[in-house]
Amino acid sequence: MPASTLYRTAMNSIFKNMDVLVAIAFVFLVGIIIIPIHPAFLDILLVINIAFALIIILVTLFVTEILQLSTFPSVLLLATLLRLTLNISSTRLILTKAQAGEVIEAFGQFVVGGDYVVGLIIFIIITVVQFVVITNGAGRIAEVAARFTLDAMPGKQMSIDADLNAGLIDETQARERRKKLQREADFFGAMDGASKFVRGDAIAGIVIVLINILGGLTIGMVQRSMDFASAAQTYTILTVGDGLVAQIPALLVSTAAGLLITRSTAEEGFGSDFTAQFFRFPKVLAIAAVILFILGLVPGMPFLPFFVLASACGFGAFTIFKEEKVTRRREEEVSAPEEEEVPPPEDDIRGLVKSDMVEIEIGYNLVSLTEKGEDGDLLRRITTARRRLASELGMIIRPIRIRDNLQMPPNMYVIKLKGSELSRGDLRPGYLLALNPEGVPPEELGGIPTKEPTFNLPAVWISPAQREEAEIKGCTVVDVATVLITHLSEVIRSHASELLGRQEVKEMVDLVKESRPAVVDELIPELMSIGEIQKILQNLLRENVPLQDLVTILETLADYATATKDADALTEYVRRSLARSITSRYVEENKLFVITIDPNLEKRIGESLQQTLYGTYPVLQPDVSQRIMHGVSTLVEKLRRRGLSPVILASPRIRMPFRRMVERFMPDLPVLSLHEILPQIEVESVGVLKENEN
């Protein structure tokens, strides 16, 4: 087998088992704290420590964002453990054998020239620089970065939701951004804690040096019968060499930690960014060259160093200025308009025929509502409203688009469904809307009279300074964004059945299938299709029945779909299964106030039922239908004036046809059947609907 193949095989095997090797390395480091090692082996470990520190600082110079080194806090802990382990092993060799290998001896002899006093001073300087300057600075930056990152998380998450709501990103991209945001917060939090290891390592290095010097002097003079000068020369040189071998890599790792947490996300490595940012202004280099040249002419100053640096800065300024001139000329050539007109791409036409389920068009005065500020952040609030409505209705609600329309009046907004206008309203940014339920004359508030767009209630636009006065007078005061959100929410509730398409039903069924696959597999596709289920769910939404208990709905359909395919009959079966949730919406203190239907009228309605493509409807004479509608409205209005919220009670056979007859005139009037009322609910009849009701 060729050597290259053996090498690749060995490297692949190492990378595949890297987790095991790291675990063995940790156990090994703990082991050599207890077990003495040979000085030659200690030399190898010291060189590994230096190489490890060099690799760490070089990697930090080339990363472009912090998450490329998300394991840095753990690496910092590993490097600290490695240095402390080597310090303990070298201390054992220094105190027991008065030697610690060639690396430590070389640092003690060559680096400091064999003078332990000089070596001790250099060691103290390096330790102070690391402990006081780099470690403290890096720790403080990590602490502040962790706090600022956590404080900024809500704003960043809202920004992600806004981009998702505006269609700039999809759900997968939003999930990735949220995950990245959480990883950044975890990273800075971990770095805040890991910096304490570096600080403790610096303190431990000082303590170990003092112990080595005092212990070495004691052992040399007491046990080895050495004089003070010989003991100091021997043990202090070794101790200082040991300290330098440990602290120089520690200084490199601390510097790498500081570099990493002080860099924000960049496009290039540190060297490229540094060059691009510090040498982009040729005027700065030119001014520096002039100043350096003048300083070189000052009497007593060495002229040659200042002249060399002034020449280098001047040459650099000239070169950069020349490159900028060439770059500017190229940009002008590229940006020059071409004579030939480029035809638009054919795919652009598809965007013209695409329409969203729900969209809001706003005038130019309302654009400020989409920006973050006192009255802004409308995108975030729409996203919150979507989630609340999805939870309330039990259905998927697609993102809502906001578009500016310069052709509209500046303060107007229009809510559209599938491209068609549903409702509109006027807003006044900078004002508050005071609803006037107590009948306070508008002139008392001194505002601008108007109508609340959702329920068409009398209201007044007032300035923020008048808010307290309006609330004291019994008015409900809301901001402009709340007015729009309330209007939008009510429109979505009233048209929820139209927003429920086959794709939404398919996604809802798939969610049920994840936890209850047996229910879905039994029903679809053998018994019912997605389209048939959609019709039944739309029937429920038209009567304000939420779809939260979709499991019960699907189980009921699976039970009765074998007996009938009629959507109205299946809807009644489902409503019977949802009796508890339906009844609870209208019960007041365990009592239900109902309007019953006269038996003769109920019989007449039942005999007039006819089946159509759109369901079962009562076919009555127009004058009869008008009398029935008049009777219903008279009874309901009379009871509401008494503070009651009645429901119509009908037999299961005519409940849905009767509901279809009255919903065009009173869409909010609930119609229940006897089977939908729980036995423990107290029913009180507060009126009887007759054909000749006046």
C-alpha positions as CSV (number, residue, x, y, z in Angstrom):
1,M,0.0,0.0,0.0
2,P,1.4,3.4,-0.9
3,A,2.6,5.7,1.9
4,S,0.1,8.4,0.9
5,T,-2.8,6.0,1.2
6,L,-1.6,4.9,4.6
7,Y,-1.3,8.5,5.7
8,R,-4.9,9.3,4.5
9,T,-6.2,6.2,6.2
10,A,-4.5,7.1,9.5
11,M,-5.7,10.7,9.4
12,N,-9.3,9.6,8.7
13,S,-9.2,7.2,11.6
14,I,-7.9,9.9,13.9
15,F,-10.6,12.4,12.9
16,K,-13.3,9.8,13.3
17,N,-12.2,9.0,16.8
18,M,-11.4,12.6,17.8
19,D,-13.9,12.5,20.7
20,V,-12.2,9.5,22.2
21,L,-8.8,11.0,21.8
22,V,-9.9,14.3,23.5
23,A,-11.3,12.2,26.4
24,I,-8.0,10.3,26.7
25,A,-6.1,13.6,26.7
26,F,-8.2,15.0,29.6
27,V,-7.6,11.8,31.6
28,F,-3.9,12.0,30.8
29,L,-3.6,15.6,32.0
30,V,-5.2,14.6,35.3
31,G,-2.9,11.6,35.5
32,I,0.4,13.5,35.2
33,I,-0.6,15.7,38.1
34,I,-0.1,12.7,40.3
35,I,2.4,10.6,38.4
36,P,6.0,12.0,38.0
37,I,7.2,12.2,34.4
38,H,10.7,12.2,32.8
39,P,12.3,15.6,32.0
40,A,12.5,14.6,28.3
41,F,8.8,13.9,28.2
42,L,8.1,17.2,30.0
43,D,10.1,19.0,27.2
44,I,7.7,17.5,24.6
45,L,4.6,18.6,26.5
46,L,6.1,22.1,27.0
47,V,6.7,22.4,23.2
48,I,3.1,21.2,22.6
49,N,1.8,23.8,25.0
50,I,3.7,26.6,23.1
51,A,2.5,25.3,19.7
52,F,-1.1,25.0,21.0
53,A,-1.0,28.7,22.1
54,L,0.4,29.8,18.7
55,I,-2.3,27.9,16.8
56,I,-5.0,29.5,19.0
57,I,-3.9,33.1,18.4
58,L,-3.3,32.5,14.7
59,V,-6.8,31.0,14.3
60,T,-8.4,34.0,16.0
61,L,-6.6,36.3,13.4
62,F,-8.3,34.5,10.5
63,V,-11.9,33.9,11.7
64,T,-14.6,36.2,10.3
65,E,-17.2,35.7,13.0
66,I,-17.2,34.6,16.6
67,L,-19.3,31.5,16.1
68,Q,-16.6,30.0,13.9
69,L,-14.8,29.5,17.2
70,S,-17.8,28.6,19.4
71,T,-15.7,26.1,21.2
72,F,-13.2,28.7,22.3
73,P,-14.4,28.9,26.0
74,S,-13.8,25.1,26.3
75,V,-10.4,25.4,24.5
76,L,-9.5,28.2,26.9
77,L,-10.3,25.8,29.8
78,L,-8.3,23.0,28.2
79,A,-5.2,25.3,27.7
80,T,-5.4,26.5,31.3
81,L,-5.6,23.0,32.6
82,L,-2.6,22.0,30.4
83,R,-0.5,24.9,31.7
84,L,-1.3,24.2,35.3
85,T,-0.6,20.5,34.9
86,L,2.8,21.3,33.4
87,N,3.5,23.8,36.2
88,I,2.8,21.1,38.8
89,S,5.0,18.5,37.0
90,S,7.9,21.0,36.5
91,T,7.6,22.1,40.1
92,R,8.0,18.4,41.2
93,L,11.1,18.0,39.1
94,I,12.7,21.3,40.2
95,L,12.2,20.6,43.9
96,T,13.1,16.9,43.8
97,K,16.0,16.8,41.2
98,A,17.0,20.4,40.8
99,Q,16.3,20.1,37.0
100,A,13.3,20.4,34.7
101,G,14.4,19.5,31.2
102,E,16.2,21.3,28.5
103,V,13.3,23.7,27.5
104,I,13.0,25.2,31.0
105,E,16.8,25.4,31.4
106,A,17.1,27.1,28.0
107,F,14.5,29.7,28.9
108,G,16.3,30.3,32.2
109,Q,19.8,30.5,30.7
110,F,19.4,31.9,27.2
111,V,16.3,34.1,27.4
112,V,17.4,35.9,30.6
113,G,21.1,35.5,30.1
114,G,21.6,33.3,33.2
115,D,20.8,36.2,35.5
116,Y,17.9,35.2,37.7
117,V,17.3,38.7,38.8
118,V,16.7,39.9,35.3
119,G,14.6,36.8,34.6
120,L,12.5,37.4,37.7
121,I,11.9,41.0,36.6
122,I,10.9,39.9,33.1
123,F,8.6,37.2,34.6
124,I,6.9,39.8,36.8
125,I,6.4,42.2,33.9
126,I,4.9,39.5,31.7
127,T,2.6,38.4,34.5
128,V,1.5,41.9,35.3
129,V,0.8,42.7,31.7
130,Q,-1.3,39.5,31.4
131,F,-3.0,39.8,34.7
132,V,-3.7,43.6,34.9
133,V,-4.0,44.5,31.2
134,I,-5.1,41.7,29.0
135,T,-6.9,39.3,31.3
136,N,-8.9,42.1,33.1
137,G,-9.7,43.8,29.8
138,A,-10.8,40.6,28.1
139,G,-12.9,39.7,31.1
140,R,-14.5,43.0,31.2
141,I,-15.3,43.0,27.5
142,A,-16.7,39.5,27.7
143,E,-18.9,40.6,30.7
144,V,-20.2,43.7,28.9
145,A,-20.7,41.8,25.6
146,A,-22.7,39.1,27.4
147,R,-24.9,41.6,29.1
148,F,-25.4,43.7,25.9
149,T,-26.1,40.5,23.9
150,L,-28.8,39.4,26.3
151,D,-30.3,42.9,26.4
152,A,-30.4,43.1,22.6
153,M,-31.9,39.6,22.1
154,P,-35.6,40.7,22.2
155,G,-35.0,43.5,19.7
156,K,-33.1,41.1,17.4
157,Q,-35.8,38.5,17.7
158,M,-38.4,41.0,16.8
159,S,-36.3,42.1,13.8
160,I,-36.3,38.4,12.7
161,D,-40.0,38.2,13.1
162,A,-40.5,41.4,11.1
163,D,-38.3,40.1,8.3
164,L,-40.3,36.8,8.3
165,N,-43.6,38.7,8.3
166,A,-42.5,40.9,5.5
167,G,-41.5,37.9,3.4
168,L,-37.8,38.8,3.3
169,I,-36.9,35.4,4.8
170,D,-38.6,32.1,5.1
171,E,-39.3,30.0,8.2
172,T,-36.1,28.0,7.9
173,Q,-34.0,31.1,7.6
174,A,-35.8,32.6,10.6
175,R,-35.1,29.5,12.6
176,E,-31.4,29.5,11.7
177,R,-31.2,33.2,12.7
178,R,-32.8,32.6,16.0
179,K,-30.5,29.6,16.6
180,K,-27.4,31.7,15.7
181,L,-28.6,34.5,18.0
182,Q,-29.0,32.1,20.9
183,R,-25.5,30.6,20.2
184,E,-24.0,34.1,20.3
185,A,-25.6,34.8,23.7
186,D,-24.4,31.4,25.0
187,F,-20.9,32.1,23.6
188,F,-20.5,35.5,25.3
189,G,-21.9,34.1,28.5
190,A,-19.4,31.2,28.4
191,M,-16.5,33.6,27.6
192,D,-17.5,35.7,30.6
193,G,-17.0,32.6,32.8
194,A,-14.0,31.3,30.9
195,S,-12.1,34.6,31.4
196,K,-12.1,33.8,35.1
197,F,-10.0,30.7,34.4
198,V,-7.3,32.9,32.7
199,R,-7.3,35.3,35.6
200,G,-7.0,32.4,38.1
201,D,-4.2,30.9,36.0
202,A,-2.2,34.1,36.2
203,I,-2.6,34.2,40.0
204,A,-1.7,30.5,40.2
205,G,1.5,31.2,38.1
206,I,2.7,33.8,40.6
207,V,2.0,31.6,43.6
208,I,3.8,28.6,42.0
209,V,6.9,30.8,41.3
210,L,7.0,32.0,44.9
211,I,6.6,28.4,46.2
212,N,9.3,27.2,43.9
213,I,11.8,29.9,44.9
214,L,11.1,29.5,48.7
215,G,10.9,25.7,48.5
216,G,14.0,25.5,46.3
217,L,16.1,27.7,48.7
218,T,14.9,25.7,51.7
219,I,15.6,22.3,50.0
220,G,19.0,23.5,48.6
221,M,20.3,24.9,51.9
222,V,18.8,22.4,54.3
223,Q,18.7,19.1,52.4
224,R,21.5,19.5,49.8
225,S,23.9,21.6,52.0
226,M,24.2,24.4,49.4
227,D,25.1,28.0,50.3
228,F,22.5,30.7,49.7
229,A,24.1,32.0,46.4
230,S,24.3,28.6,44.8
231,A,20.7,27.6,45.9
232,A,19.4,30.9,44.6
233,Q,21.2,30.6,41.3
234,T,20.1,27.0,40.7
235,Y,16.5,27.1,41.8
236,T,15.6,30.6,40.9
237,I,16.9,30.2,37.3
238,L,14.9,27.0,36.9
239,T,11.8,28.6,38.5
240,V,12.0,31.7,36.3
241,G,12.5,29.6,33.2
242,D,9.5,27.5,34.2
243,G,7.5,30.6,34.8
244,L,8.4,32.1,31.4
245,V,7.7,28.8,29.6
246,A,4.2,28.8,31.2
247,Q,3.4,32.5,31.0
248,I,4.4,33.2,27.4
249,P,1.8,30.7,26.0
250,A,-0.7,32.0,28.6
251,L,-0.1,35.6,27.3
252,L,-0.7,34.4,23.7
253,V,-4.0,32.6,24.7
254,S,-5.2,35.6,26.7
255,T,-4.4,37.9,23.7
256,A,-6.3,35.5,21.5
257,A,-9.3,35.7,23.8
258,G,-9.2,39.5,23.8
259,L,-8.9,39.5,20.0
260,L,-11.8,37.2,19.5
261,I,-14.4,38.9,21.7
262,T,-13.4,42.4,20.5
263,R,-14.0,41.5,16.9
264,S,-17.5,41.8,15.4
265,T,-18.7,39.8,12.4
266,A,-16.4,40.6,9.4
267,E,-16.1,39.6,5.8
268,E,-12.3,38.9,6.0
269,G,-9.7,37.9,8.5
270,F,-8.1,40.4,11.0
271,G,-5.2,41.1,8.8
272,S,-7.3,42.0,5.7
273,D,-9.7,44.1,7.8
274,F,-6.9,45.9,9.5
275,T,-5.2,46.8,6.2
276,A,-8.5,47.8,4.6
277,Q,-9.5,50.0,7.5
278,F,-6.3,51.6,8.6
279,F,-4.8,52.2,5.2
280,R,-7.8,53.5,3.3
281,F,-7.1,57.2,4.0
282,P,-3.9,58.3,2.2
283,K,-4.2,61.7,3.7
284,V,-3.5,60.2,7.2
285,L,-0.3,58.6,6.0
286,A,0.8,61.8,4.3
287,I,0.3,63.8,7.5
288,A,2.1,61.2,9.5
289,A,5.0,61.3,7.1
290,V,5.3,65.1,7.5
291,I,5.2,64.9,11.3
292,L,7.8,62.1,11.5
293,F,10.1,64.1,9.1
294,I,9.8,67.2,11.3
295,L,10.5,65.2,14.5
296,G,13.6,63.8,12.8
297,L,14.9,67.4,12.3
298,V,14.6,68.2,16.0
299,P,18.1,68.6,17.6
300,G,19.1,65.5,19.5
301,M,16.7,63.2,17.8
302,P,18.1,60.3,15.7
303,F,17.4,61.4,12.1
304,L,17.7,58.1,10.3
305,P,14.9,56.1,12.0
306,F,12.4,59.0,11.6
307,F,13.5,59.6,8.0
308,V,13.0,55.9,7.1
309,L,9.5,55.8,8.6
310,A,8.6,59.1,7.1
311,S,9.7,57.8,3.7
312,A,7.7,54.6,4.2
313,C,4.5,56.5,5.1
314,G,4.9,58.9,2.2
315,F,5.4,56.1,-0.3
316,G,2.4,54.3,1.2
317,A,0.2,57.4,0.9
318,F,1.3,57.9,-2.7
319,T,0.6,54.3,-3.6
320,I,-2.9,54.2,-2.0
321,F,-3.9,57.5,-3.6
322,K,-2.9,56.1,-7.0
323,E,-4.9,52.9,-6.5
324,E,-7.9,54.9,-5.4
325,K,-7.8,57.0,-8.5
326,V,-7.7,53.9,-10.7
327,T,-10.5,52.3,-8.7
328,R,-12.7,55.4,-9.0
329,R,-12.2,55.5,-12.8
330,R,-13.2,51.8,-13.1
331,E,-16.3,52.4,-11.0
332,E,-17.3,55.3,-13.2
333,E,-16.9,53.2,-16.3
334,V,-19.0,50.3,-14.9
335,S,-21.8,52.7,-13.6
336,A,-22.0,54.5,-17.0
337,P,-25.4,53.8,-18.6
338,E,-25.4,51.5,-21.6
339,E,-27.0,52.6,-24.8
340,E,-28.9,49.4,-25.4
341,E,-31.9,48.9,-23.2
342,V,-31.9,45.6,-21.4
343,P,-35.3,43.9,-21.6
344,P,-36.8,42.8,-18.2
345,P,-36.6,39.2,-17.4
346,E,-39.7,37.1,-18.3
347,D,-40.1,35.7,-14.7
348,D,-41.0,39.2,-13.4
349,I,-44.5,38.8,-14.7
350,R,-45.3,36.1,-12.2
351,G,-45.1,38.5,-9.3
352,L,-47.8,40.7,-10.9
353,V,-50.4,37.9,-10.8
354,K,-49.5,36.6,-7.4
355,S,-51.8,37.7,-4.5
356,D,-51.6,37.2,-0.8
357,M,-54.3,35.8,1.4
358,V,-54.4,38.9,3.6
359,E,-52.7,42.2,2.9
360,I,-52.8,45.7,4.1
361,E,-52.3,48.7,1.9
362,I,-51.4,51.9,3.7
363,G,-51.0,55.6,2.7
364,Y,-47.6,57.3,2.9
365,N,-48.4,58.9,6.2
366,L,-48.8,55.5,7.8
367,V,-45.4,54.1,6.7
368,S,-43.9,55.4,9.9
369,L,-46.0,52.8,11.8
370,T,-43.9,50.0,10.3
371,E,-40.7,51.5,11.8
372,K,-39.6,51.0,15.4
373,G,-40.5,53.9,17.6
374,E,-43.2,55.2,19.9
375,D,-46.0,54.6,17.5
376,G,-44.2,52.1,15.2
377,D,-43.2,48.4,15.3
378,L,-46.4,47.5,13.5
379,L,-44.8,44.4,11.9
380,R,-44.0,42.9,15.3
381,R,-47.5,43.5,16.6
382,I,-49.1,42.0,13.5
383,T,-47.0,38.9,14.1
384,T,-48.1,38.7,17.7
385,A,-51.8,39.1,16.6
386,R,-51.4,36.3,14.0
387,R,-50.1,34.0,16.7
388,R,-52.9,35.0,19.1
389,L,-55.5,34.4,16.4
390,A,-54.0,31.1,15.4
391,S,-54.2,29.9,19.0
392,E,-57.7,31.2,19.4
393,L,-59.1,29.8,16.1
394,G,-57.0,26.7,16.0
395,M,-55.9,27.2,12.4
396,I,-52.9,28.3,10.4
397,I,-52.8,32.0,9.5
398,R,-50.4,32.9,6.7
399,P,-48.1,36.0,7.0
400,I,-49.8,39.3,6.3
401,R,-48.2,41.6,3.8
402,I,-48.1,45.4,4.3
403,R,-47.7,47.5,1.1
404,D,-47.5,51.2,0.7
405,N,-49.8,52.8,-1.9
406,L,-49.0,56.3,-2.9
407,Q,-52.3,56.6,-4.8
408,M,-54.3,56.2,-1.6
409,P,-55.2,59.1,0.8
410,P,-52.2,59.6,3.1
411,N,-53.9,58.5,6.3
412,M,-56.0,55.6,4.9
413,Y,-55.4,51.9,5.1
414,V,-57.2,49.1,3.3
415,I,-57.5,45.4,4.4
416,K,-57.7,43.0,1.4
417,L,-58.5,39.3,1.2
418,K,-57.1,37.6,-1.8
419,G,-56.6,40.9,-3.6
420,S,-60.2,42.2,-2.9
421,E,-61.0,45.0,-0.5
422,L,-62.7,43.9,2.7
423,S,-62.6,47.0,4.9
424,R,-60.8,50.3,5.3
425,G,-60.2,53.0,7.9
426,D,-58.3,56.2,8.6
427,L,-55.5,56.7,11.2
428,R,-53.7,59.7,12.4
429,P,-50.1,59.0,13.4
430,G,-49.1,61.0,16.5
431,Y,-52.6,61.0,17.9
432,L,-54.6,58.6,20.2
433,L,-58.1,57.4,19.7
434,A,-60.5,58.0,22.5
435,L,-63.6,55.7,22.4
436,N,-66.6,57.5,23.8
437,P,-68.9,54.9,25.5
438,E,-70.2,57.3,28.1
439,G,-71.5,59.8,25.6
440,V,-69.0,62.6,26.4
441,P,-69.5,65.3,23.8
442,P,-66.4,65.5,21.5
443,E,-66.0,69.2,22.1
444,E,-65.2,68.5,25.7
445,L,-62.1,66.6,24.7
446,G,-61.2,69.2,22.1
447,G,-60.2,66.5,19.6
448,I,-61.1,65.5,16.0
449,P,-64.5,63.5,15.9
450,T,-64.3,60.3,14.0
451,K,-65.7,56.7,13.9
452,E,-63.8,53.7,15.3
453,P,-63.3,51.5,12.1
454,T,-63.9,48.1,13.6
455,F,-67.3,48.5,15.3
456,N,-68.2,52.0,13.9
457,L,-68.4,53.5,17.4
458,P,-68.1,57.2,18.0
459,A,-64.6,58.3,18.9
460,V,-62.3,61.3,19.0
461,W,-58.6,61.7,17.9
462,I,-56.8,63.4,20.8
463,S,-53.2,64.4,21.4
464,P,-51.1,62.3,23.9
465,A,-51.2,65.1,26.4
466,Q,-55.0,64.7,26.7
467,R,-54.9,61.0,27.5
468,E,-55.3,61.3,31.2
469,E,-58.2,63.8,30.9
470,A,-60.0,61.4,28.5
471,E,-59.5,58.4,30.8
472,I,-60.8,60.4,33.7
473,K,-64.0,61.1,31.7
474,G,-64.5,57.4,31.1
475,C,-63.1,57.0,27.6
476,T,-61.0,54.1,26.4
477,V,-57.8,55.4,24.9
478,V,-55.7,53.4,22.4
479,D,-52.9,54.2,20.0
480,V,-53.1,54.1,16.2
481,A,-51.4,50.7,15.9
482,T,-53.9,49.1,18.3
483,V,-56.7,50.5,16.2
484,L,-55.4,48.8,13.1
485,I,-54.5,45.6,14.9
486,T,-58.0,45.4,16.4
487,H,-59.6,46.0,13.0
488,L,-57.4,43.4,11.3
489,S,-58.1,40.8,14.0
490,E,-61.9,41.3,13.7
491,V,-61.7,41.0,9.9
492,I,-59.7,37.7,10.2
493,R,-62.2,36.3,12.8
494,S,-65.2,37.1,10.6
495,H,-63.6,35.7,7.5
496,A,-61.6,32.8,9.0
497,S,-63.5,30.2,6.9
498,E,-62.3,31.9,3.7
499,L,-58.7,31.9,4.9
500,L,-58.8,28.2,5.5
501,G,-57.6,26.6,2.3
502,R,-56.7,23.1,1.4
503,Q,-53.0,23.7,2.0
504,E,-53.7,25.0,5.5
505,V,-55.9,22.0,6.2
506,K,-53.2,19.6,4.9
507,E,-50.6,21.2,7.2
508,M,-53.0,21.0,10.2
509,V,-53.7,17.4,9.6
510,D,-50.0,16.6,9.2
511,L,-49.5,18.2,12.7
512,V,-52.1,15.8,14.1
513,K,-50.5,12.9,12.3
514,E,-47.2,13.5,14.0
515,S,-48.7,12.6,17.4
516,R,-51.9,10.6,16.4
517,P,-51.1,8.8,13.2
518,A,-53.9,6.2,13.6
519,V,-56.7,8.8,13.5
520,V,-55.4,10.3,10.2
521,D,-54.6,7.0,8.6
522,E,-58.1,5.7,9.2
523,L,-59.8,8.8,7.8
524,I,-57.6,9.9,4.9
525,P,-57.8,9.0,2.1
526,E,-60.1,6.0,2.4
527,L,-63.1,7.8,4.0
528,M,-62.6,11.5,3.2
529,S,-60.4,13.8,1.2
530,I,-58.7,17.0,2.3
531,G,-61.3,19.0,0.4
532,E,-64.2,17.3,2.2
533,I,-62.6,17.9,5.6
534,Q,-62.0,21.6,4.6
535,K,-65.8,22.1,4.0
536,I,-66.6,20.8,7.5
537,L,-64.0,22.9,9.2
538,Q,-65.2,26.0,7.2
539,N,-68.7,25.3,8.5
540,L,-67.4,25.3,12.1
541,L,-65.5,28.6,11.6
542,R,-68.5,30.3,10.1
543,E,-70.3,29.8,13.4
544,N,-67.2,30.8,15.5
545,V,-66.4,27.3,16.6
546,P,-62.6,27.1,17.1
547,L,-60.6,24.2,15.6
548,Q,-58.3,23.7,18.6
549,D,-59.5,20.2,19.3
550,L,-58.7,18.9,15.8
551,V,-58.1,15.4,17.1
552,T,-61.8,15.1,18.3
553,I,-63.0,16.6,15.0
554,L,-61.1,14.0,13.0
555,E,-62.1,11.1,15.2
556,T,-65.8,12.1,14.9
557,L,-65.5,12.3,11.1
558,A,-63.9,8.8,11.1
559,D,-66.8,7.4,13.1
560,Y,-69.6,8.8,10.9
561,A,-68.0,9.2,7.4
562,T,-68.9,5.5,6.7
563,A,-72.6,6.3,7.2
564,T,-72.9,9.6,5.3
565,K,-70.9,11.9,3.1
566,D,-73.2,14.9,3.6
567,A,-71.1,17.8,4.9
568,D,-74.0,19.4,6.9
569,A,-74.8,16.1,8.7
570,L,-71.1,15.5,9.5
571,T,-70.8,19.1,10.8
572,E,-73.7,18.4,13.2
573,Y,-72.0,15.2,14.4
574,V,-68.8,17.2,15.0
575,R,-70.6,19.9,16.9
576,R,-72.2,17.3,19.1
577,S,-68.7,16.0,20.0
578,L,-67.6,19.6,20.7
579,A,-70.6,20.4,22.9
580,R,-68.5,21.3,25.9
581,S,-66.4,23.9,24.1
582,I,-69.4,25.3,22.1
583,T,-71.7,25.7,25.2
584,S,-69.0,27.2,27.4
585,R,-68.8,30.2,25.0
586,Y,-72.4,31.3,25.8
587,V,-72.9,30.1,29.3
588,E,-73.2,32.8,32.1
589,E,-72.8,31.4,35.6
590,N,-73.8,27.9,34.5
591,K,-77.0,29.3,32.9
592,L,-77.9,29.5,29.2
593,F,-80.5,32.0,28.0
594,V,-82.2,30.7,24.9
595,I,-84.9,31.7,22.4
596,T,-86.9,28.7,21.4
597,I,-88.8,28.2,18.1
598,D,-92.5,27.7,18.1
599,P,-93.2,24.0,17.1
600,N,-95.5,25.1,14.2
601,L,-92.8,27.4,12.8
602,E,-90.2,24.7,13.3
603,K,-92.3,22.2,11.5
604,R,-92.9,24.7,8.6
605,I,-89.2,25.4,8.3
606,G,-88.4,21.6,8.3
607,E,-90.9,20.9,5.5
608,S,-89.4,23.7,3.3
609,L,-85.8,22.4,3.4
610,Q,-84.2,21.8,0.0
611,Q,-80.8,20.3,-0.8
612,T,-78.5,22.4,-3.0
613,L,-74.9,22.2,-4.1
614,Y,-74.0,24.6,-1.3
615,G,-75.9,22.8,1.5
616,T,-79.5,22.6,2.8
617,Y,-81.5,25.8,2.8
618,P,-85.2,26.6,3.9
619,V,-87.2,27.7,0.9
620,L,-90.0,30.0,2.2
621,Q,-92.1,32.7,0.8
622,P,-90.4,36.1,1.0
623,D,-93.0,37.6,3.3
624,V,-92.7,34.6,5.7
625,S,-88.9,35.0,5.7
626,Q,-89.2,38.7,6.4
627,R,-91.6,38.1,9.3
628,I,-89.2,35.5,10.8
629,M,-86.2,37.8,10.5
630,H,-88.2,40.7,12.0
631,G,-89.2,38.5,14.9
632,V,-85.7,37.3,15.6
633,S,-84.2,40.8,15.5
634,T,-87.0,42.2,17.8
635,L,-86.5,39.4,20.4
636,V,-82.7,39.7,20.4
637,E,-82.7,43.5,20.6
638,K,-85.2,43.4,23.5
639,L,-83.1,40.8,25.4
640,R,-79.8,42.6,24.8
641,R,-81.3,45.8,26.3
642,R,-81.9,43.7,29.4
643,G,-78.3,42.8,29.5
644,L,-78.8,39.2,28.2
645,S,-76.9,37.4,25.4
646,P,-79.4,34.9,24.1
647,V,-78.9,32.0,21.7
648,I,-81.5,30.4,19.4
649,L,-82.3,26.9,20.3
650,A,-83.5,24.6,17.4
651,S,-83.8,21.0,16.6
652,P,-80.7,19.3,15.1
653,R,-82.6,18.8,11.8
654,I,-83.2,22.5,11.1
655,R,-80.4,24.1,13.2
656,M,-77.9,24.6,10.3
657,P,-80.5,25.6,7.6
658,F,-82.0,28.1,10.1
659,R,-78.6,29.5,10.9
660,R,-77.9,30.0,7.2
661,M,-81.2,31.9,6.9
662,V,-80.4,34.4,9.7
663,E,-76.6,34.8,9.3
664,R,-77.0,37.2,6.4
665,F,-78.8,39.6,8.7
666,M,-77.3,38.7,12.1
667,P,-74.0,36.9,11.5
668,D,-73.1,37.0,15.3
669,L,-76.3,35.3,16.5
670,P,-75.5,31.8,17.7
671,V,-77.9,28.9,16.9
672,L,-77.5,25.8,19.0
673,S,-79.3,22.4,18.9
674,L,-80.5,20.4,21.9
675,H,-77.7,17.9,21.5
676,E,-75.0,20.6,21.9
677,I,-76.1,21.6,25.4
678,L,-74.5,19.6,28.3
679,P,-76.9,18.1,30.8
680,Q,-75.5,20.0,33.8
681,I,-76.2,23.4,32.1
682,E,-79.3,25.2,33.3
683,V,-81.4,26.3,30.4
684,E,-83.7,29.3,30.8
685,S,-86.1,30.2,28.0
686,V,-86.4,34.0,27.6
687,G,-88.5,34.1,24.5
688,V,-90.3,32.1,21.8
689,L,-89.9,32.9,18.1
690,K,-93.2,32.7,16.2
691,E,-94.0,33.4,12.6
692,N,-96.3,36.3,13.4
693,E,-94.0,37.9,16.0
694,N,-94.4,41.6,16.1
